[in-house]
């Protein structure tokens, strides 16, 4: 495998085995979709020869657009030629990830392919508590009830935030460091802010999206007209109510807003997401 990658990059296979990033990095820009396809085909063949299943895991799949390869061609090549390979894709922004997959499907349908969808919903409070306590038990880490209750309140059943808290808390305890719950909360909100900023960078109406987030952050829960009035005032933009509705629907699809009841909207309930979204929106409007 090192020989194949080395040949494609034009470097010695020894540099691959020794992870010589100085040489690997320079040549990665010449790495094409066909190169990736060939490597995966070879991995599939080797797995089959060794009576193993090759599993390719694409985490944060919504970001694959940033990679300079034809991901549609890559996925189709795997499905067409790698019968010993299973592909798993996951993402923290479900709406964006599904949009990417939909674009691939529209370009060239996956006829006859077997897809299994697993959606990880928000945990109920008791499930969140059980999730954390079992994790700490496995890590042989103790947690006081007050800190546990704060974590349950802050992270509001979001599996990713609970996992981040559990991992960070366990690391601090094992290394004899003081556990700073607010620092973990800040790290989670930074991640959300980054995701939303990335969304704004590729959207057609970034200022209006940011304005809507600020409206929901300020008003807590609001009707369409209230949101439109807020956005129009902040941006000095006489945006139509129907357009605001379209933008809010997109934010809901991407998990950046939610519909409470008919015509009433708010930000997601968990604290890291709220803080991250508002922080990102404020910075975007400020630099506008």
KAUR-V833341 format. One line per field, one symbol per residue. burial: + if it has 16 or more other C-alpha atoms within 10 Angstrom, else -. A space follows every 50 residues. Layout:
BEGIN
burial = ???
END
This chain:
BEGIN
burial = ---+++-++--++-++-------+----------+++++++-++++++-- --++------+++-----+-++++-++++--+-++----+-+++++++-+ +--+-----------------------++-+++-++-------------- ++-++++++-++++++++++----------+--+++++++-++-+++-++ -----++++++++++++-+-++++++++++++-----------++-++++ +++++++++-----++++-++++++++++++--++---
END
